[in-house]
Amino acid sequence: MRLVYKILTLALMIPTIYFVFMFGGLSLMEGYNIFDPYIDTEFAENYTPNKFDSITMGLTKEEVINTIGKPLFIFTDTITNRTEFHYTNDGFLRRKSNREYDINDFAWYRSNVYFDSKDKVTKIDKGWSYD
């Protein structure tokens, strides 16, 4: 009877472990990596989240650049004459990896500053993106 019990336990344990392992891998896709939160975030040169937190409404483009540094990307809407400074970007993990197979895509930290036509900060956007 003990042998049957051991075989039955083992037969149920193997699929359970496999399921937990596979589900755990799926749940990490676009998830927050607790061991390395910024694993999939590309940063502008000289950017830090602490520097970004010092940006306030009403600053000029020049003041923002002097505080944080140059952004990764600058977008200008020619219709509204609104400018966006993007200090972080998604997909850093995939670009820095030299693996041929697909790797997980983790959440990334978003840091953007928006300016009006007078080059004053009108919006500060920061936070985790799960896209």
N, CA, C and O atoms as a Tinker XYZ file with bonds, in Angstrom:
   524  protein
     1  N      0.816000   -1.195000    0.000000    73     2
     2  CA     0.000000    0.000000    0.000000    64     1     3
     3  C      0.863000    1.264000    0.000000    63     2     4     5
     4  O      0.523000    2.256000   -0.645000    81     3
     5  N      1.989000    1.220000    0.732000    73     3     6
     6  CA     2.878000    2.377000    0.764000    64     5     7
     7  C      3.473000    2.669000   -0.604000    63     6     8     9
     8  O      3.637000    3.828000   -0.985000    81     7
     9  N      3.795000    1.611000   -1.343000    73     7    10
    10  CA     4.357000    1.791000   -2.675000    64     9    11
    11  C      3.353000    2.464000   -3.593000    63    10    12    13
    12  O      3.725000    3.348000   -4.365000    81    11
    13  N      2.108000    2.071000   -3.527000    73    11    14
    14  CA     1.055000    2.685000   -4.342000    64    13    15
    15  C      0.895000    4.155000   -3.960000    63    14    16    17
    16  O      0.734000    5.010000   -4.831000    81    15
    17  N      0.939000    4.447000   -2.680000    73    15    18
    18  CA     0.814000    5.825000   -2.216000    64    17    19
    19  C      1.973000    6.683000   -2.728000    63    18    20    21
    20  O      1.759000    7.814000   -3.164000    81    19
    21  N      3.200000    6.154000   -2.678000    73    19    22
    22  CA     4.360000    6.890000   -3.166000    64    21    23
    23  C      4.279000    7.131000   -4.669000    63    22    24    25
    24  O      4.590000    8.226000   -5.138000    81    23
    25  N      3.868000    6.131000   -5.415000    73    23    26
    26  CA     3.740000    6.274000   -6.870000    64    25    27
    27  C      2.660000    7.293000   -7.206000    63    26    28    29
    28  O      2.850000    8.121000   -8.097000    81    27
    29  N      1.546000    7.245000   -6.519000    73    27    30
    30  CA     0.455000    8.190000   -6.754000    64    29    31
    31  C      0.884000    9.622000   -6.402000    63    30    32    33
    32  O      0.563000   10.565000   -7.125000    81    31
    33  N      1.604000    9.773000   -5.297000    73    31    34
    34  CA     2.099000   11.090000   -4.906000    64    33    35
    35  C      3.056000   11.636000   -5.953000    63    34    36    37
    36  O      2.947000   12.800000   -6.339000    81    35
    37  N      3.971000   10.836000   -6.409000    73    35    38
    38  CA     4.932000   11.246000   -7.426000    64    37    39
    39  C      4.226000   11.573000   -8.741000    63    38    40    41
    40  O      4.581000   12.541000   -9.414000    81    39
    41  N      3.234000   10.773000   -9.104000    73    39    42
    42  CA     2.495000   10.998000  -10.351000    64    41    43
    43  C      1.724000   12.319000  -10.320000    63    42    44    45
    44  O      1.552000   12.951000  -11.362000    81    43
    45  N      1.266000   12.737000   -9.169000    73    43    46
    46  CA     0.558000   14.009000   -9.054000    64    45    47
    47  C      1.522000   15.186000   -8.871000    63    46    48    49
    48  O      1.219000   16.308000   -9.277000    81    47
    49  N      2.664000   14.933000   -8.270000    73    47    50
    50  CA     3.603000   15.999000   -7.984000    64    49    51
    51  C      4.298000   16.522000   -9.248000    63    50    52    53
    52  O      4.493000   17.730000   -9.380000    81    51
    53  N      4.666000   15.654000  -10.157000    73    51    54
    54  CA     5.387000   16.064000  -11.369000    64    53    55
    55  C      4.548000   17.019000  -12.221000    63    54    56    57
    56  O      5.054000   18.079000  -12.591000    81    55
    57  N      3.295000   16.701000  -12.552000    73    55    58
    58  CA     2.508000   17.674000  -13.335000    64    57    59
    59  C      2.251000   18.979000  -12.581000    63    58    60    61
    60  O      2.180000   20.048000  -13.188000    81    59
    61  N      2.113000   18.889000  -11.267000    73    59    62
    62  CA     1.887000   20.097000  -10.472000    64    61    63
    63  C      3.108000   21.009000  -10.522000    63    62    64    65
    64  O      2.964000   22.217000  -10.711000    81    63
    65  N      4.288000   20.461000  -10.358000    73    63    66
    66  CA     5.519000   21.256000  -10.428000    64    65    67
    67  C      5.678000   21.859000  -11.817000    63    66    68    69
    68  O      6.042000   23.028000  -11.944000    81    67
    69  N      5.413000   21.082000  -12.854000    73    67    70
    70  CA     5.504000   21.581000  -14.229000    64    69    71
    71  C      4.533000   22.749000  -14.437000    63    70    72    73
    72  O      4.905000   23.772000  -15.011000    81    71
    73  N      3.308000   22.597000  -13.976000    73    71    74
    74  CA     2.304000   23.650000  -14.133000    64    73    75
    75  C      2.730000   24.932000  -13.405000    63    74    76    77
    76  O      2.625000   26.025000  -13.961000    81    75
    77  N      3.203000   24.800000  -12.184000    73    75    78
    78  CA     3.631000   25.960000  -11.406000    64    77    79
    79  C      4.812000   26.654000  -12.091000    63    78    80    81
    80  O      4.855000   27.883000  -12.158000    81    79
    81  N      5.753000   25.884000  -12.590000    73    79    82
    82  CA     6.909000   26.450000  -13.279000    64    81    83
    83  C      6.482000   27.204000  -14.544000    63    82    84    85
    84  O      6.930000   28.328000  -14.774000    81    83
    85  N      5.634000   26.602000  -15.350000    73    83    86
    86  CA     5.177000   27.233000  -16.593000    64    85    87
    87  C      4.319000   28.466000  -16.302000    63    86    88    89
    88  O      4.477000   29.493000  -16.961000    81    87
    89  N      3.432000   28.379000  -15.344000    73    87    90
    90  CA     2.585000   29.521000  -14.998000    64    89    91
    91  C      3.427000   30.668000  -14.447000    63    90    92    93
    92  O      3.148000   31.832000  -14.735000    81    91
    93  N      4.437000   30.358000  -13.671000    73    91    94
    94  CA     5.319000   31.384000  -13.138000    64    93    95
    95  C      6.059000   32.127000  -14.234000    63    94    96    97
    96  O      6.233000   33.343000  -14.151000    81    95
    97  N      6.495000   31.412000  -15.259000    73    95    98
    98  CA     7.169000   32.057000  -16.377000    64    97    99
    99  C      6.240000   32.949000  -17.165000    63    98   100   101
   100  O      6.630000   34.033000  -17.598000    81    99
   101  N      5.019000   32.504000  -17.352000    73    99   102
   102  CA     4.049000   33.316000  -18.091000    64   101   103
   103  C      3.664000   34.559000  -17.313000    63   102   104   105
   104  O      3.460000   35.621000  -17.902000    81   103
   105  N      3.564000   34.443000  -16.021000    73   103   106
   106  CA     3.134000   35.586000  -15.220000    64   105   107
   107  C      4.193000   36.688000  -15.159000    63   106   108   109
   108  O      3.870000   37.832000  -14.839000    81   107
   109  N      5.456000   36.360000  -15.462000    73   107   110
   110  CA     6.509000   37.369000  -15.451000    64   109   111
   111  C      6.550000   38.197000  -16.729000    63   110   112   113
   112  O      7.172000   39.259000  -16.755000    81   111
   113  N      5.898000   37.730000  -17.786000    73   111   114
   114  CA     5.930000   38.481000  -19.030000    64   113   115
   115  C      5.236000   39.818000  -18.816000    63   114   116   117
   116  O      4.094000   39.869000  -18.361000    81   115
   117  N      5.934000   40.899000  -19.147000    73   115   118
   118  CA     5.488000   42.275000  -18.929000    64   117   119
   119  C      5.215000   42.541000  -17.462000    63   118   120   121
   120  O      4.450000   43.443000  -17.119000    81   119
   121  N      5.829000   41.770000  -16.612000    73   119   122
   122  CA     5.664000   41.974000  -15.182000    64   121   123
   123  C      6.796000   42.802000  -14.619000    63   122   124   125
   124  O      7.788000   43.079000  -15.293000    81   123
   125  N      6.629000   43.181000  -13.396000    73   123   126
   126  CA     7.621000   43.954000  -12.657000    64   125   127
   127  C      8.663000   42.996000  -12.107000    63   126   128   129
   128  O      8.317000   42.060000  -11.387000    81   127
   129  N      9.918000   43.208000  -12.429000    73   127   130
   130  CA    10.992000   42.344000  -11.968000    64   129   131
   131  C     11.486000   42.848000  -10.614000    63   130   132   133
   132  O     12.132000   43.892000  -10.535000    81   131
   133  N     11.184000   42.111000   -9.556000    73   131   134
   134  CA    11.535000   42.567000   -8.208000    64   133   135
   135  C     13.038000   42.544000   -7.953000    63   134   136   137
   136  O     13.522000   43.260000   -7.076000    81   135
   137  N     13.784000   41.736000   -8.703000    73   135   138
   138  CA    15.228000   41.644000   -8.497000    64   137   139
   139  C     15.985000   42.759000   -9.223000    63   138   140   141
   140  O     17.027000   43.214000   -8.751000    81   139
   141  N     15.465000   43.191000  -10.357000    73   139   142
   142  CA    16.083000   44.262000  -11.139000    64   141   143
   143  C     14.958000   45.059000  -11.807000    63   142   144   145
   144  O     14.657000   44.820000  -12.977000    81   143
   145  N     14.334000   45.995000  -11.093000    73   143   146
   146  CA    13.151000   46.697000  -11.612000    64   145   147
   147  C     13.370000   47.400000  -12.951000    63   146   148   149
   148  O     12.447000   47.477000  -13.761000    81   147
   149  N     14.554000   47.903000  -13.190000    73   147   150
   150  CA    14.820000   48.655000  -14.427000    64   149   151
   151  C     15.457000   47.790000  -15.512000    63   150   152   153
   152  O     16.129000   48.312000  -16.402000    81   151
   153  N     15.253000   46.469000  -15.447000    73   151   154
   154  CA    15.908000   45.536000  -16.363000    64   153   155
   155  C     15.559000   45.814000  -17.831000    63   154   156   157
   156  O     16.380000   45.569000  -18.715000    81   155
   157  N     14.373000   46.312000  -18.093000    73   155   158
   158  CA    13.938000   46.522000  -19.478000    64   157   159
   159  C     13.764000   48.008000  -19.799000    63   158   160   161
   160  O     12.994000   48.363000  -20.692000    81   159
   161  N     14.471000   48.871000  -19.079000    73   159   162
   162  CA    14.366000   50.318000  -19.281000    64   161   163
   163  C     15.691000   50.874000  -19.776000    63   162   164   165
   164  O     16.740000   50.653000  -19.172000    81   163
   165  N     15.625000   51.597000  -20.882000    73   163   166
   166  CA    16.791000   52.300000  -21.403000    64   165   167
   167  C     16.758000   53.724000  -20.868000    63   166   168   169
   168  O     15.716000   54.378000  -20.926000    81   167
   169  N     17.873000   54.215000  -20.351000    73   167   170
   170  CA    17.952000   55.550000  -19.767000    64   169   171
   171  C     18.764000   56.485000  -20.650000    63   170   172   173
   172  O     19.712000   56.066000  -21.314000    81   171
   173  N     18.380000   57.760000  -20.648000    73   171   174
   174  CA    19.196000   58.785000  -21.285000    64   173   175
   175  C     20.483000   58.938000  -20.488000    63   174   176   177
   176  O     20.528000   58.621000  -19.299000    81   175
   177  N     21.516000   59.419000  -21.140000    73   175   178
   178  CA    22.786000   59.640000  -20.467000    64   177   179
   179  C     22.594000   60.647000  -19.328000    63   178   180   181
   180  O     21.923000   61.664000  -19.506000    81   179
   181  N     23.165000   60.374000  -18.192000    73   179   182
   182  CA    23.096000   61.221000  -16.985000    64   181   183
   183  C     21.727000   61.250000  -16.314000    63   182   184   185
   184  O     21.553000   61.990000  -15.346000    81   183
   185  N     20.748000   60.478000  -16.786000    73   183   186
   186  CA    19.416000   60.451000  -16.186000    64   185   187
   187  C     19.431000   59.580000  -14.941000    63   186   188   189
   188  O     20.065000   58.525000  -14.913000    81   187
   189  N     18.721000   60.036000  -13.905000    73   187   190
   190  CA    18.409000   59.204000  -12.748000    64   189   191
   191  C     16.979000   59.547000  -12.328000    63   190   192   193
   192  O     16.544000   60.683000  -12.522000    81   191
   193  N     16.247000   58.604000  -11.764000    73   191   194
   194  CA    14.905000   58.918000  -11.280000    64   193   195
   195  C     14.892000   60.055000  -10.261000    63   194   196   197
   196  O     13.935000   60.829000  -10.222000    81   195
   197  N     15.932000   60.172000   -9.438000    73   195   198
   198  CA    15.998000   61.259000   -8.452000    64   197   199
   199  C     16.110000   62.615000   -9.126000    63   198   200   201
   200  O     15.461000   63.571000   -8.701000    81   199
   201  N     16.917000   62.711000  -10.160000    73   199   202
   202  CA    17.020000   63.966000  -10.908000    64   201   203
   203  C     15.676000   64.308000  -11.547000    63   202   204   205
   204  O     15.250000   65.463000  -11.548000    81   203
   205  N     15.019000   63.289000  -12.089000    73   203   206
   206  CA    13.735000   63.522000  -12.753000    64   205   207
   207  C     12.693000   64.048000  -11.769000    63   206   208   209
   208  O     11.853000   64.869000  -12.137000    81   207
   209  N     12.741000   63.587000  -10.536000    73   207   210
   210  CA    11.796000   64.038000   -9.512000    64   209   211
   211  C     11.958000   65.518000   -9.175000    63   210   212   213
   212  O     11.050000   66.122000   -8.605000    81   211
   213  N     13.091000   66.103000   -9.516000    73   211   214
   214  CA    13.302000   67.526000   -9.223000    64   213   215
   215  C     12.677000   68.451000  -10.272000    63   214   216   217
   216  O     12.674000   69.670000  -10.095000    81   215
   217  N     12.155000   67.890000  -11.349000    73   215   218
   218  CA    11.506000   68.700000  -12.392000    64   217   219
   219  C     10.148000   69.175000  -11.873000    63   218   220   221
   220  O      9.393000   68.405000  -11.280000    81   219
   221  N      9.853000   70.451000  -12.106000    73   219   222
   222  CA     8.574000   71.021000  -11.668000    64   221   223
   223  C      7.894000   71.735000  -12.827000    63   222   224   225
   224  O      8.523000   72.077000  -13.828000    81   223
   225  N      6.623000   71.945000  -12.669000    73   223   226
   226  CA     5.840000   72.652000  -13.688000    64   225   227
   227  C      6.395000   74.059000  -13.883000    63   226   228   229
   228  O      6.807000   74.712000  -12.924000    81   227
   229  N      6.401000   74.516000  -15.127000    73   227   230
   230  CA     6.825000   75.878000  -15.425000    64   229   231
   231  C      8.286000   76.041000  -15.780000    63   230   232   233
   232  O      8.689000   77.105000  -16.248000    81   231
   233  N      9.098000   75.003000  -15.567000    73   231   234
   234  CA    10.506000   75.096000  -15.957000    64   233   235
   235  C     10.610000   75.207000  -17.478000    63   234   236   237
   236  O      9.706000   74.778000  -18.195000    81   235
   237  N     11.691000   75.773000  -17.960000    73   235   238
   238  CA    11.918000   75.867000  -19.399000    64   237   239
   239  C     12.671000   74.625000  -19.883000    63   238   240   241
   240  O     13.188000   73.847000  -19.081000    81   239
   241  N     12.724000   74.453000  -21.211000    73   239   242
   242  CA    13.475000   73.333000  -21.782000    64   241   243
   243  C     14.937000   73.380000  -21.333000    63   242   244   245
   244  O     15.523000   72.359000  -20.973000    81   243
   245  N     15.502000   74.560000  -21.361000    73   243   246
   246  CA    16.903000   74.729000  -20.979000    64   245   247
   247  C     17.130000   74.332000  -19.518000    63   246   248   249
   248  O     18.129000   73.688000  -19.197000    81   247
   249  N     16.213000   74.711000  -18.640000    73   247   250
   250  CA    16.345000   74.359000  -17.222000    64   249   251
   251  C     16.226000   72.856000  -17.013000    63   250   252   253
   252  O     16.931000   72.282000  -16.183000    81   251
   253  N     15.333000   72.217000  -17.767000    73   251   254
   254  CA    15.176000   70.762000  -17.662000    64   253   255
   255  C     16.445000   70.063000  -18.127000    63   254   256   257
   256  O     16.921000   69.138000  -17.470000    81   255
   257  N     16.994000   70.498000  -19.253000    73   255   258
   258  CA    18.227000   69.895000  -19.766000    64   257   259
   259  C     19.385000   70.128000  -18.804000    63   258   260   261
   260  O     20.213000   69.236000  -18.616000    81   259
   261  N     19.459000   71.294000  -18.201000    73   259   262
   262  CA    20.524000   71.564000  -17.225000    64   261   263
   263  C     20.386000   70.702000  -15.977000    63   262   264   265
   264  O     21.385000   70.363000  -15.343000    81   263
   265  N     19.145000   70.343000  -15.617000    73   263   266
   266  CA    18.898000   69.537000  -14.423000    64   265   267
   267  C     19.116000   68.052000  -14.668000    63   266   268   269
   268  O     19.800000   67.386000  -13.891000    81   267
   269  N     18.533000   67.526000  -15.754000    73   267   270
   270  CA    18.564000   66.082000  -16.016000    64   269   271
   271  C     19.586000   65.698000  -17.072000    63   270   272   273
   272  O     20.198000   64.633000  -16.989000    81   271
   273  N     19.770000   66.547000  -18.051000    73   271   274
   274  CA    20.612000   66.217000  -19.193000    64   273   275
   275  C     19.761000   66.102000  -20.440000    63   274   276   277
   276  O     18.556000   66.353000  -20.412000    81   275
   277  N     20.397000   65.720000  -21.533000    73   275   278
   278  CA    19.688000   65.593000  -22.808000    64   277   279
   279  C     18.805000   64.348000  -22.785000    63   278   280   281
   280  O     19.197000   63.317000  -22.238000    81   279
   281  N     17.605000   64.444000  -23.384000    73   279   282
   282  CA    16.710000   63.280000  -23.429000    64   281   283
   283  C     17.147000   62.268000  -24.484000    63   282   284   285
   284  O     17.957000   62.569000  -25.361000    81   283
   285  N     16.592000   61.065000  -24.378000    73   283   286
   286  CA    16.814000   60.051000  -25.404000    64   285   287
   287  C     16.173000   60.475000  -26.723000    63   286   288   289
   288  O     16.783000   60.375000  -27.787000    81   287
   289  N     14.927000   60.953000  -26.630000    73   287   290
   290  CA    14.164000   61.326000  -27.818000    64   289   291
   291  C     13.463000   62.656000  -27.576000    63   290   292   293
   292  O     13.052000   62.966000  -26.458000    81   291
   293  N     13.335000   63.427000  -28.637000    73   291   294
   294  CA    12.567000   64.670000  -28.601000    64   293   295
   295  C     11.542000   64.597000  -29.735000    63   294   296   297
   296  O     11.898000   64.408000  -30.898000    81   295
   297  N     10.277000   64.748000  -29.380000    73   295   298
   298  CA     9.201000   64.773000  -30.373000    64   297   299
   299  C      8.550000   66.144000  -30.350000    63   298   300   301
   300  O      8.292000   66.702000  -29.284000    81   299
   301  N      8.286000   66.683000  -31.532000    73   299   302
   302  CA     7.597000   67.961000  -31.627000    64   301   303
   303  C      6.381000   67.805000  -32.518000    63   302   304   305
   304  O      6.487000   67.354000  -33.659000    81   303
   305  N      5.221000   68.184000  -31.989000    73   303   306
   306  CA     3.982000   68.184000  -32.761000    64   305   307
   307  C      3.912000   69.525000  -33.489000    63   306   308   309
   308  O      3.761000   70.569000  -32.855000    81   307
   309  N      4.018000   69.499000  -34.801000    73   307   310
   310  CA     4.066000   70.744000  -35.567000    64   309   311
   311  C      2.718000   71.458000  -35.620000    63   310   312   313
   312  O      2.669000   72.651000  -35.918000    81   311
   313  N      1.635000   70.759000  -35.340000    73   311   314
   314  CA     0.309000   71.399000  -35.354000    64   313   315
   315  C      0.074000   72.172000  -34.064000    63   314   316   317
   316  O     -0.340000   73.331000  -34.098000    81   315
   317  N      0.338000   71.528000  -32.921000    73   315   318
   318  CA     0.104000   72.186000  -31.628000    64   317   319
   319  C      1.363000   72.884000  -31.105000    63   318   320   321
   320  O      1.301000   73.641000  -30.137000    81   319
   321  N      2.489000   72.627000  -31.740000    73   319   322
   322  CA     3.777000   73.187000  -31.324000    64   321   323
   323  C      4.150000   72.740000  -29.903000    63   322   324   325
   324  O      4.791000   73.475000  -29.152000    81   323
   325  N      3.733000   71.525000  -29.560000    73   323   326
   326  CA     4.049000   70.932000  -28.255000    64   325   327
   327  C      5.260000   70.021000  -28.410000    63   326   328   329
   328  O      5.369000   69.290000  -29.395000    81   327
   329  N      6.155000   70.063000  -27.456000    73   327   330
   330  CA     7.379000   69.258000  -27.501000    64   329   331
   331  C      7.366000   68.273000  -26.341000    63   330   332   333
   332  O      6.894000   68.579000  -25.247000    81   331
   333  N      7.897000   67.080000  -26.608000    73   331   334
   334  CA     7.991000   66.033000  -25.594000    64   333   335
   335  C      9.445000   65.613000  -25.464000    63   334   336   337
   336  O     10.118000   65.360000  -26.463000    81   335
   337  N      9.927000   65.541000  -24.231000    73   335   338
   338  CA    11.241000   64.980000  -23.934000    64   337   339
   339  C     11.009000   63.602000  -23.325000    63   338   340   341
   340  O     10.310000   63.477000  -22.319000    81   339
   341  N     11.585000   62.578000  -23.923000    73   339   342
   342  CA    11.494000   61.209000  -23.407000    64   341   343
   343  C     12.867000   60.815000  -22.867000    63   342   344   345
   344  O     13.841000   60.719000  -23.613000    81   343
   345  N     12.920000   60.591000  -21.557000    73   343   346
   346  CA    14.179000   60.257000  -20.912000    64   345   347
   347  C     14.400000   58.760000  -20.742000    63   346   348   349
   348  O     15.516000   58.334000  -20.443000    81   347
   349  N     13.374000   57.968000  -20.926000    73   347   350
   350  CA    13.504000   56.515000  -20.836000    64   349   351
   351  C     12.768000   55.882000  -21.997000    63   350   352   353
   352  O     11.955000   56.525000  -22.661000    81   351
   353  N     13.065000   54.603000  -22.238000    73   351   354
   354  CA    12.460000   53.893000  -23.364000    64   353   355
   355  C     12.335000   52.409000  -23.028000    63   354   356   357
   356  O     13.072000   51.885000  -22.193000    81   355
   357  N     11.404000   51.750000  -23.683000    73   355   358
   358  CA    11.146000   50.319000  -23.498000    64   357   359
   359  C     12.080000   49.489000  -24.378000    63   358   360   361
   360  O     12.625000   49.979000  -25.367000    81   359
   361  N     12.249000   48.240000  -24.002000    73   359   362
   362  CA    12.934000   47.277000  -24.848000    64   361   363
   363  C     14.428000   47.178000  -24.686000    63   362   364   365
   364  O     15.100000   46.601000  -25.540000    81   363
   365  N     14.970000   47.724000  -23.617000    73   363   366
   366  CA    16.415000   47.688000  -23.413000    64   365   367
   367  C     16.927000   46.259000  -23.293000    63   366   368   369
   368  O     17.989000   45.938000  -23.827000    81   367
   369  N     16.193000   45.403000  -22.604000    73   367   370
   370  CA    16.617000   44.017000  -22.392000    64   369   371
   371  C     16.749000   43.283000  -23.716000    63   370   372   373
   372  O     17.720000   42.556000  -23.926000    81   371
   373  N     15.792000   43.462000  -24.604000    73   371   374
   374  CA    15.807000   42.772000  -25.889000    64   373   375
   375  C     16.972000   43.266000  -26.765000    63   374   376   377
   376  O     17.608000   42.465000  -27.450000    81   375
   377  N     17.250000   44.560000  -26.748000    73   375   378
   378  CA    18.328000   45.112000  -27.575000    64   377   379
   379  C     19.711000   44.745000  -27.048000    63   378   380   381
   380  O     20.629000   44.528000  -27.839000    81   379
   381  N     19.879000   44.673000  -25.732000    73   379   382
   382  CA    21.210000   44.376000  -25.189000    64   381   383
   383  C     21.504000   42.877000  -25.174000    63   382   384   385
   384  O     22.649000   42.474000  -24.968000    81   383
   385  N     20.493000   42.058000  -25.387000    73   383   386
   386  CA    20.685000   40.616000  -25.367000    64   385   387
   387  C     21.190000   40.148000  -26.730000    63   386   388   389
   388  O     20.730000   40.625000  -27.767000    81   387
   389  N     22.126000   39.221000  -26.719000    73   387   390
   390  CA    22.607000   38.660000  -27.984000    64   389   391
   391  C     22.054000   37.261000  -28.204000    63   390   392   393
   392  O     22.591000   36.490000  -28.998000    81   391
   393  N     20.995000   36.945000  -27.507000    73   391   394
   394  CA    20.379000   35.625000  -27.634000    64   393   395
   395  C     19.531000   35.561000  -28.896000    63   394   396   397
   396  O     18.925000   36.553000  -29.300000    81   395
   397  N     19.495000   34.398000  -29.507000    73   395   398
   398  CA    18.708000   34.232000  -30.723000    64   397   399
   399  C     17.246000   33.934000  -30.415000    63   398   400   401
   400  O     16.378000   34.176000  -31.254000    81   399
   401  N     16.965000   33.422000  -29.242000    73   399   402
   402  CA    15.594000   33.076000  -28.900000    64   401   403
   403  C     14.925000   34.249000  -28.195000    63   402   404   405
   404  O     15.585000   35.155000  -27.687000    81   403
   405  N     13.601000   34.205000  -28.179000    73   403   406
   406  CA    12.816000   35.284000  -27.588000    64   405   407
   407  C     12.961000   35.272000  -26.065000    63   406   408   409
   408  O     12.864000   34.219000  -25.435000    81   407
   409  N     13.189000   36.427000  -25.489000    73   407   410
   410  CA    13.295000   36.542000  -24.043000    64   409   411
   411  C     12.091000   37.304000  -23.503000    63   410   412   413
   412  O     11.366000   37.946000  -24.264000    81   411
   413  N     11.880000   37.236000  -22.209000    73   411   414
   414  CA    10.737000   37.912000  -21.608000    64   413   415
   415  C     10.829000   39.421000  -21.767000    63   414   416   417
   416  O     11.913000   39.999000  -21.841000    81   415
   417  N      9.677000   40.027000  -21.816000    73   415   418
   418  CA     9.564000   41.469000  -21.924000    64   417   419
   419  C      9.007000   41.957000  -20.598000    63   418   420   421
   420  O      7.883000   41.615000  -20.231000    81   419
   421  N      9.779000   42.748000  -19.881000    73   419   422
   422  CA     9.377000   43.195000  -18.550000    64   421   423
   423  C      8.819000   44.606000  -18.587000    63   422   424   425
   424  O      8.954000   45.316000  -19.585000    81   423
   425  N      8.199000   45.001000  -17.502000    73   423   426
   426  CA     7.710000   46.368000  -17.353000    64   425   427
   427  C      8.902000   47.317000  -17.402000    63   426   428   429
   428  O     10.019000   46.943000  -17.046000    81   427
   429  N      8.657000   48.537000  -17.843000    73   427   430
   430  CA     9.721000   49.530000  -17.934000    64   429   431
   431  C      9.252000   50.826000  -17.309000    63   430   432   433
   432  O      8.053000   51.088000  -17.220000    81   431
   433  N     10.215000   51.644000  -16.873000    73   431   434
   434  CA     9.900000   52.891000  -16.182000    64   433   435
   435  C      9.860000   54.045000  -17.177000    63   434   436   437
   436  O     10.834000   54.307000  -17.884000    81   435
   437  N      8.735000   54.721000  -17.221000    73   435   438
   438  CA     8.460000   55.815000  -18.167000    64   437   439
   439  C      8.767000   57.153000  -17.500000    63   438   440   441
   440  O      8.346000   57.402000  -16.370000    81   439
   441  N      9.513000   58.023000  -18.217000    73   439   442
   442  CA     9.837000   59.365000  -17.721000    64   441   443
   443  C      9.780000   60.349000  -18.886000    63   442   444   445
   444  O     10.690000   60.391000  -19.714000    81   443
   445  N      8.707000   61.143000  -18.948000    73   443   446
   446  CA     8.507000   62.084000  -20.044000    64   445   447
   447  C      8.163000   63.464000  -19.500000    63   446   448   449
   448  O      7.509000   63.594000  -18.466000    81   447
   449  N      8.615000   64.490000  -20.213000    73   447   450
   450  CA     8.296000   65.876000  -19.872000    64   449   451
   451  C      7.678000   66.518000  -21.111000    63   450   452   453
   452  O      8.188000   66.362000  -22.220000    81   451
   453  N      6.571000   67.242000  -20.913000    73   451   454
   454  CA     5.859000   67.877000  -22.020000    64   453   455
   455  C      5.925000   69.394000  -21.868000    63   454   456   457
   456  O      5.776000   69.934000  -20.772000    81   455
   457  N      6.151000   70.061000  -22.988000    73   455   458
   458  CA     6.290000   71.524000  -23.010000    64   457   459
   459  C      5.227000   72.133000  -23.918000    63   458   460   461
   460  O      4.815000   71.521000  -24.903000    81   459
   461  N      4.787000   73.345000  -23.577000    73   459   462
   462  CA     3.845000   74.061000  -24.434000    64   461   463
   463  C      4.608000   74.859000  -25.494000    63   462   464   465
   464  O      5.825000   74.721000  -25.617000    81   463
   465  N      3.905000   75.682000  -26.249000    73   463   466
   466  CA     4.524000   76.458000  -27.327000    64   465   467
   467  C      5.484000   77.523000  -26.809000    63   466   468   469
   468  O      6.280000   78.063000  -27.577000    81   467
   469  N      5.420000   77.833000  -25.509000    73   467   470
   470  CA     6.330000   78.816000  -24.904000    64   469   471
   471  C      7.521000   78.125000  -24.235000    63   470   472   473
   472  O      8.284000   78.753000  -23.500000    81   471
   473  N      7.668000   76.818000  -24.500000    73   471   474
   474  CA     8.768000   76.009000  -23.955000    64   473   475
   475  C      8.768000   75.914000  -22.439000    63   474   476   477
   476  O      9.831000   75.852000  -21.821000    81   475
   477  N      7.583000   75.901000  -21.833000    73   475   478
   478  CA     7.435000   75.723000  -20.382000    64   477   479
   479  C      6.846000   74.336000  -20.117000    63   478   480   481
   480  O      6.012000   73.858000  -20.886000    81   479
   481  N      7.275000   73.697000  -19.043000    73   479   482
   482  CA     6.768000   72.379000  -18.672000    64   481   483
   483  C      5.281000   72.484000  -18.338000    63   482   484   485
   484  O      4.876000   73.279000  -17.490000    81   483
   485  N      4.475000   71.666000  -19.020000    73   483   486
   486  CA     3.033000   71.635000  -18.754000    64   485   487
   487  C      2.573000   70.294000  -18.189000    63   486   488   489
   488  O      1.493000   70.198000  -17.608000    81   487
   489  N      3.410000   69.246000  -18.365000    73   487   490
   490  CA     3.020000   67.920000  -17.871000    64   489   491
   491  C      4.281000   67.116000  -17.597000    63   490   492   493
   492  O      5.244000   67.151000  -18.363000    81   491
   493  N      4.251000   66.395000  -16.492000    73   491   494
   494  CA     5.345000   65.491000  -16.125000    64   493   495
   495  C      4.731000   64.099000  -15.985000    63   494   496   497
   496  O      3.841000   63.882000  -15.163000    81   495
   497  N      5.212000   63.168000  -16.789000    73   495   498
   498  CA     4.643000   61.830000  -16.821000    64   497   499
   499  C      5.719000   60.820000  -16.430000    63   498   500   501
   500  O      6.757000   60.711000  -17.082000    81   499
   501  N      5.447000   60.084000  -15.348000    73   499   502
   502  CA     6.386000   59.052000  -14.908000    64   501   503
   503  C      5.622000   57.902000  -14.309000    63   502   504   505
   504  O      4.530000   58.084000  -13.772000    81   503
   505  N      6.193000   56.712000  -14.398000    73   503   506
   506  CA     5.556000   55.548000  -13.808000    64   505   507
   507  C      5.891000   54.288000  -14.585000    63   506   508   509
   508  O      6.617000   54.334000  -15.578000    81   507
   509  N      5.361000   53.173000  -14.131000    73   507   510
   510  CA     5.631000   51.883000  -14.751000    64   509   511
   511  C      4.681000   51.628000  -15.903000    63   510   512   513
   512  O      3.480000   51.874000  -15.795000    81   511
   513  N      5.221000   51.135000  -17.002000    73   511   514
   514  CA     4.426000   50.781000  -18.188000    64   513   515
   515  C      4.489000   49.283000  -18.405000    63   514   516   517
   516  O      5.561000   48.678000  -18.376000    81   515
   517  N      3.334000   48.701000  -18.620000    73   515   518
   518  CA     3.216000   47.255000  -18.820000    64   517   519
   519  C      2.700000   46.974000  -20.222000    63   518   520   521
   520  O      1.659000   46.337000  -20.381000    81   519
   521  N      3.409000   47.437000  -21.234000    73   519   522
   522  CA     2.928000   47.257000  -22.606000    64   521   523
   523  C      3.771000   46.300000  -23.398000    63   522   524
   524  O      3.486000   46.050000  -24.569000    81   523
